[in-house]
Amino acid sequence: MTLNSEAQQTGVHPRPVVGRLPKYAAGKPPVEIPGLESFKLSSNENPLGPVPAVLELLHGKLEVHRYPDTTCTLLRTALGTFLDIPADDVVTGAGSLGALNQILAAFAGANDDGTADEVVYAWRSFEAYPICVGLAGARSVQVPVRVDGTHDLPAMAAAITENTKVVLLCTPNNPTGPVLRTAETEEFIRSVRSDVVIVIDEAYQEFVRADDAVDGISMYRKYPNVVVLRTFSKAHGLAGLRVGYSVSQPEVTAYLRAAATPFAVSNIAEQAAVASLENYSQVVERVQSLVDERDRVTAGLKALGWDIPEAQGNFVWLALGADTPEFAALADSHALSVRAFGNEGVRVSIGEVEANTRFLQICAAYTKAPRRS
């Protein structure tokens, strides 16, 4: 039974915006192929998992009958030390997505006079952006990324109107891969009204190796309207525990605390995040091994003549256009799940060594590679 038919029978109807929202499509599991080990390369997960200290901490944890500290004092204190910022400038959330929803709840939505605030962001970018913006009651203003997968910051600046309340900058951009550079980002920030909240979404920050990549924390220190989003889901391997946070100056943080979901981060998740920070050198080692694999994959694709955007996250982007479904099906037939985006392209997460090698073998045999025209 569909949602619409169910609603007709019960008389229950959602807000009109719900019917207009795109549906979030999580990365699907791999197809089981006899004789082949299956690998999931569709969700940008860290295949190495959390560091040993976190696994040891999680073993036998039974404190699920107690509410967590709603402000995550232990984690905020640890992050304050780790980032050299005031702990009070940190607001935790259920992953960076939960932290983003808190920002939108505080600053963008439907106004008392019936008008909708606008949220500007690059597209294609993080798939959840239009869903979150729509549910907040705001209007999405999507600015196409350039052919090389980068943000078109001048076009984004031109798209800002008197109704714009929030701008989202995803760096590295998911799913295309490039980062924003410091100089261009500062120029953009200075061109935007100071009452517009500029969110720098850095879910993959630990994987970045570009020397001139923008650092969100540096921007937050300099510009009061900048909010930084980060997460423990990717580099720290805690995707299933849902721990993220925002960093902003006190005049912004006060509103985010008012909009924050109570008890969004569990005690177990908070303790795991703190333990991961305490063993950050091991996190760095694991991330570097994935970066090495990313570089091997990108070098292999380029050697095959494939034209791909700069990859600074834990994934690569294949702009396959109309051939996207065909390539995704081919990967499925080799027990690899990849993330297909309509007729735009395929995002492939960096996974286990064997998985990455098999992916390159598939690409070597595929005759419709994206090439520079």
C-alpha positions in Angstrom: 0.0 0.0 0.0 1.4 3.4 -0.9 1.5 6.4 1.4 -1.1 8.2 -0.7 -3.6 5.3 -0.7 -3.0 4.8 3.1 -3.7 8.4 3.7 -6.9 8.3 1.7 -8.2 5.4 3.8 -7.3 7.0 7.2 -7.9 10.6 6.3 -4.4 11.4 7.5 -2.4 13.8 5.2 1.2 15.1 5.6 2.3 18.6 4.9 2.3 19.3 1.2 6.1 19.6 1.2 6.5 16.0 2.2 5.1 14.8 -1.1 7.5 17.0 -3.0 10.7 15.9 -1.2 13.2 13.7 -2.9 13.6 10.3 -1.2 16.9 9.6 0.5 18.5 6.5 -1.0 21.0 4.9 1.3 23.8 2.9 -0.1 22.5 -0.6 -0.9 24.3 -3.8 0.2 26.3 -5.7 -2.4 24.8 -8.6 -4.3 26.0 -12.0 -3.2 27.9 -13.7 -6.0 29.0 -17.4 -5.6 32.8 -17.6 -5.4 33.3 -13.8 -4.8 33.6 -11.9 -1.5 31.1 -9.1 -1.6 32.1 -5.5 -0.8 30.0 -2.5 0.0 31.4 0.7 -1.7 28.1 2.6 -1.7 28.0 4.5 1.7 31.4 6.1 2.2 31.8 4.0 5.4 35.2 3.5 6.9 35.9 -0.2 6.2 38.6 -0.4 9.0 36.1 0.5 11.8 37.0 2.3 15.0 40.3 2.1 16.8 40.8 -0.8 19.3 40.3 1.4 22.4 36.8 2.1 21.2 36.0 -1.5 20.5 37.2 -2.4 24.0 35.1 0.4 25.5 32.0 -0.8 23.7 32.3 -4.4 24.8 29.7 -5.2 27.4 28.3 -1.7 27.6 24.9 -2.0 29.3 24.1 1.5 30.4 21.2 1.9 28.0 18.6 2.6 30.8 20.1 6.0 31.6 19.6 9.2 29.7 22.7 10.8 28.4 24.1 14.2 29.3 22.0 16.3 26.9 24.9 18.8 26.3 27.6 16.1 26.0 29.9 17.8 28.4 32.7 15.2 28.3 32.8 15.2 24.5 32.6 19.0 24.2 35.4 19.4 26.7 37.6 16.9 24.7 36.8 18.6 21.4 37.7 22.0 23.0 41.1 20.7 23.9 41.5 18.8 20.6 40.6 21.8 18.4 41.9 24.5 20.8 38.5 26.2 21.0 36.1 27.0 23.8 34.1 23.9 24.6 31.0 26.1 24.8 31.4 26.8 21.0 30.6 23.1 20.3 27.0 21.8 19.9 26.6 18.0 19.4 24.1 16.3 17.2 23.1 12.9 15.9 25.9 12.9 13.2 26.7 16.0 11.2 23.3 15.6 9.6 21.6 16.0 13.0 23.8 19.0 13.7 22.8 20.4 10.3 19.1 20.0 11.1 19.6 22.0 14.3 21.2 24.8 12.2 18.2 24.9 9.8 15.7 24.7 12.6 17.3 27.8 14.2 17.9 29.9 11.1 15.8 28.8 8.1 12.2 27.9 7.6 8.7 29.3 7.1 8.1 32.7 8.6 5.0 34.1 10.3 3.9 35.9 7.2 4.0 32.7 5.2 7.2 33.4 3.3 10.0 30.8 3.1 13.6 31.5 3.8 16.1 30.4 1.2 19.1 28.1 1.6 21.7 28.2 -1.1 24.0 25.3 -1.8 25.9 23.7 -4.7 24.3 20.8 -6.6 25.0 18.0 -7.0 26.1 17.9 -3.3 25.1 15.9 -0.2 21.8 14.1 -1.1 20.2 15.0 2.3 20.4 18.8 1.8 17.2 19.3 -0.2 15.3 16.9 2.2 16.5 18.8 5.3 15.8 22.2 3.8 12.4 21.2 2.7 11.4 19.7 6.1 12.6 22.9 7.8 10.1 24.8 5.7 12.7 26.7 3.7 13.3 26.8 0.0 16.3 25.2 -1.7 18.3 27.3 -4.1 20.6 24.9 -6.0 23.6 26.2 -7.9 25.1 23.7 -10.4 28.6 22.6 -9.7 31.2 23.2 -12.4 32.1 20.4 -14.9 35.1 19.5 -12.7 32.8 19.0 -9.7 33.8 22.2 -7.8 31.6 24.7 -6.2 30.8 27.7 -8.5 31.2 30.3 -5.7 30.7 33.4 -7.8 27.4 31.9 -9.1 26.4 31.0 -5.5 27.1 34.6 -4.4 24.9 35.8 -7.2 22.1 33.5 -6.1 21.9 35.1 -2.6 18.9 37.3 -2.1 17.3 39.2 0.7 15.5 36.0 1.6 18.7 33.9 1.9 19.3 32.9 5.5 21.8 30.0 5.2 24.5 28.9 2.7 25.9 25.4 2.7 29.4 24.7 1.5 30.4 21.0 1.3 34.1 20.4 1.3 35.2 18.0 0.1 32.0 18.0 -1.9 30.0 14.7 -1.6 29.7 13.1 -4.1 32.0 14.8 -6.6 35.1 15.0 -4.4 36.9 18.4 -4.8 37.6 20.8 -1.8 37.2 24.5 -1.5 40.3 26.5 -1.4 41.1 29.0 1.3 41.4 32.2 -0.8 38.3 31.6 -2.8 36.3 30.7 0.3 37.4 33.8 2.2 36.5 36.0 -0.8 33.1 34.4 -0.9 32.5 34.8 2.9 33.4 38.5 2.7 31.0 39.0 -0.2 28.1 37.6 1.7 25.9 39.6 4.1 27.0 39.1 7.7 23.5 38.0 8.7 23.6 35.0 6.5 24.8 31.8 8.2 27.6 30.1 6.2 27.9 26.4 7.0 31.2 24.7 6.1 30.4 21.0 6.0 33.6 19.1 6.6 32.4 15.5 7.1 35.5 14.2 5.2 38.0 16.8 6.5 40.5 14.2 7.8 41.0 12.7 4.4 42.0 16.1 2.8 45.6 16.4 1.6 45.4 19.5 -0.6 47.8 22.2 0.9 45.5 25.1 0.2 42.2 23.5 1.2 40.0 25.7 3.4 40.0 24.9 7.1 36.6 25.5 8.6 37.9 26.1 12.1 40.1 28.9 10.9 37.1 30.5 9.1 35.0 30.2 12.3 37.7 32.0 14.3 37.7 34.9 11.8 34.0 35.2 10.8 31.1 35.3 13.3 28.6 34.0 10.8 30.5 30.8 9.9 29.4 27.5 11.4 31.5 24.3 10.9 30.0 20.8 10.7 32.1 17.7 11.5 31.4 14.1 12.3 32.8 11.0 13.9 31.1 8.8 11.2 33.8 8.8 8.6 37.5 9.0 9.7 36.7 7.7 13.2 34.5 4.8 12.0 31.6 5.5 14.3 28.8 5.9 11.6 26.4 3.6 13.5 26.7 5.5 16.7 25.7 8.9 15.2 28.0 11.5 16.7 28.5 14.8 15.0 28.9 18.4 16.0 28.9 22.0 15.0 31.3 24.7 16.0 30.3 28.4 16.0 30.8 31.6 17.9 28.6 32.3 21.0 26.1 34.5 19.3 25.2 31.6 17.0 25.7 28.8 19.4 23.1 30.1 21.8 20.4 29.7 19.1 21.7 26.2 18.1 21.4 25.0 21.7 17.8 26.2 21.8 17.1 24.2 18.6 19.1 21.1 19.6 17.4 17.7 19.9 17.6 16.6 23.6 19.6 13.5 24.2 20.5 13.1 20.5 23.9 11.6 21.4 23.9 8.5 23.6 26.2 8.0 26.5 27.9 5.1 24.7 28.4 7.2 21.5 29.8 10.1 23.6 32.3 7.8 25.4 33.3 6.2 22.1 34.0 9.5 20.5 36.1 10.7 23.4 38.1 7.4 23.3 38.7 7.9 19.6 40.0 11.4 20.2 42.3 10.1 22.9 43.8 7.6 20.4 43.8 10.0 17.5 47.3 9.0 16.3 45.8 5.6 15.5 42.9 7.3 13.7 45.4 9.2 11.6 47.2 5.9 10.6 44.0 4.3 9.5 42.9 7.4 7.5 46.3 7.5 5.8 46.0 3.9 4.7 42.7 4.8 3.1 44.2 7.9 1.5 47.0 5.8 0.1 44.3 3.5 -1.4 42.4 6.5 -2.7 45.6 7.7 -4.4 46.1 4.2 -5.9 42.6 4.1 -7.3 42.8 7.6 -8.8 46.1 6.9 -10.3 44.8 3.7 -11.8 41.8 5.4 -13.3 43.9 8.1 -14.8 46.2 5.5 -16.3 43.2 4.0 -17.9 42.4 7.4 -19.4 39.4 8.1 -17.2 38.7 11.8 -16.5 37.7 12.1 -12.8 37.4 15.1 -10.5 39.9 15.8 -7.7 39.2 13.2 -5.0 39.8 14.6 -1.5 37.3 12.5 0.5 37.2 8.7 0.9 35.5 8.2 -2.5 35.8 8.9 -6.2 33.2 10.2 -8.7 32.6 8.9 -12.1 30.6 11.3 -14.3 29.0 8.5 -16.4 25.8 10.3 -17.3 23.3 8.1 -19.1 25.7 5.1 -18.6 25.3 5.3 -14.8 22.8 2.5 -14.4 24.7 0.2 -16.7 28.0 0.7 -14.7 26.2 0.2 -11.4 24.7 -3.0 -12.7 28.1 -4.2 -13.9 29.6 -3.5 -10.4 26.7 -5.5 -8.9 27.5 -8.4 -11.1 31.0 -8.4 -9.6 29.7 -8.3 -6.0 30.5 -4.6 -5.5 27.8 -2.2 -4.5 28.4 1.4 -5.7 26.2 4.5 -5.3 24.5 5.5 -8.5 22.9 9.0 -8.9 20.2 8.8 -11.6 21.8 9.5 -14.9 24.5 11.7 -13.5 27.2 9.5 -12.2 28.5 6.9 -9.8 30.2 7.5 -6.4 32.5 4.7 -5.3 33.8 4.6 -1.7 37.4 3.6 -1.0 37.1 0.2 0.6 39.3 -2.8 1.3 42.3 -3.4 -0.9 40.7 -6.3 -2.7 37.5 -4.3 -3.3 39.5 -1.4 -4.8 41.5 -3.7 -7.0 38.3 -5.4 -8.3 36.8 -2.0 -9.0 39.8 -1.0 -11.1 39.6 -4.3 -13.0 36.0 -3.5 -13.8 36.9 0.0 -15.0 39.7 -1.5 -17.2 37.2 -3.6 -19.0 34.5 -0.9 -19.3 34.4 0.9 -22.7 32.3 3.9 -21.8 34.7 5.7 -19.5 34.2 9.4 -18.8 36.9 11.2 -20.8 37.8 14.8 -21.2 36.2 16.2 -24.3 
